[in-house]
């Protein structure tokens, strides 16, 4: 069947002429500059990737075992079980919701009755460590602890 022609006038002012090669894309096929290679900054926050980025008891235990209460608190040196003055728990950077601009809601683990009972036993063992409840040290939380650190992941 032969195509029918419409008696209506075209309402669009755009017309694509395919009989000439497009010139607006000529730069795309031209020489390309090699991308600038930059070294990635060293991570400056707790890395829990090997825990599938889950902020659960295994990740917290790892951070706690590295925690040095005598060293200044930063994104790598903090007690993950310590609570702030509002009773909140920190994220994987040591930041608290509502108080620290760098707070990032953590990925939380699955929980069941059995898992929680096993975690309670582990927590009792952790609480026996003197640094678990140590206060007054430079590594402990206090308001303004991160004022000179910059955002998590970007500072050294």
VENQUI-V645545 format. One record per helix or strand of 2 or more residues. SS is the DSSP state (2 for helix, 1 for strand). FROM is the first residue (numbers start at 1). TO is the last residue. If there is no record, write none. Layout:
SS|FROM|TO + SS|FROM|TO
//
This chain:
2|49|51 + 2|57|66 + 2|113|127 + 2|130|132
//
